[in-house]
Amino acid sequence: VQLEESGGALVQPGGSLRLSCAASGTIAKIFLMGWYRQVPGKPREFVASIEDTTIYADSVKGRFTISRDSAENMLYLQMNNLRREDAAVYYCYADRIFTGYELKYDVFGPGTEVTVSS
């Protein structure tokens, strides 16, 4: 079971970007999914999560929207009005993935880089 992000790019301040995350492998159910981000020299920080409800970090509320397609095992992050401080490597996350015979915990993808610069 693995997660793989895509969609990272260079974007100007005020621009928009949509990140995607594809889960692959033998998957019966994915529970909570979310996005984290990290810049060099700083700890990884929470961005947003989705299960029965959606939760956002204060820094992205009103600008980012998390969504998922559970049937396709896909996760998305629509990022609008991007700021320079949003630049980071963005990681897809699943707290539990049930393969049908075992649970895998705290699964992260390899990350996709978002650069915000003029």
Secondary structure, DSSP 8 states (H G I E B T S, - for coil): -EEEEE---EE-TT--EEEEEEEESS-SEE--EEEEEE-TTS--EEEEEESSSEEE-TTTTTTEEEEEETTTTEEEEEE-S--GGG-EEEEEEEEEEE-SS-EEEEEE---EEEEE--
